[in-house]
Amino acid sequence: MDSKDLTKEYTNGEVTIIWKNALCQHAAECVKNNPDVFKPKEKPWIHPENSSTKKIIDTVNKCPSGALTYKMNNHE
């Protein structure tokens, strides 16, 4: 596996954040907009359980590089 092309997923149960490190431009918009979730000095650095689904979606949609996307989880 190429460590420069990782895709990781983090979920709060309702929404899953998908992060692709190869696309990340480190603009830090995620950290600025939702520091309770995006904590670059921690591992793992994404903590979706610390925020509402709406705020996570709003934050992910502000990612200028497209490194962050999301998918809604099905609860059937």
ABEGO torsion letter per residue (X at the ends): XBAABBBBBBBAGABBBBBBAAABAGAGAAAAABAAABBAABOBABBAAABBAAAAAAAAAABAAGABBBBBBBBX
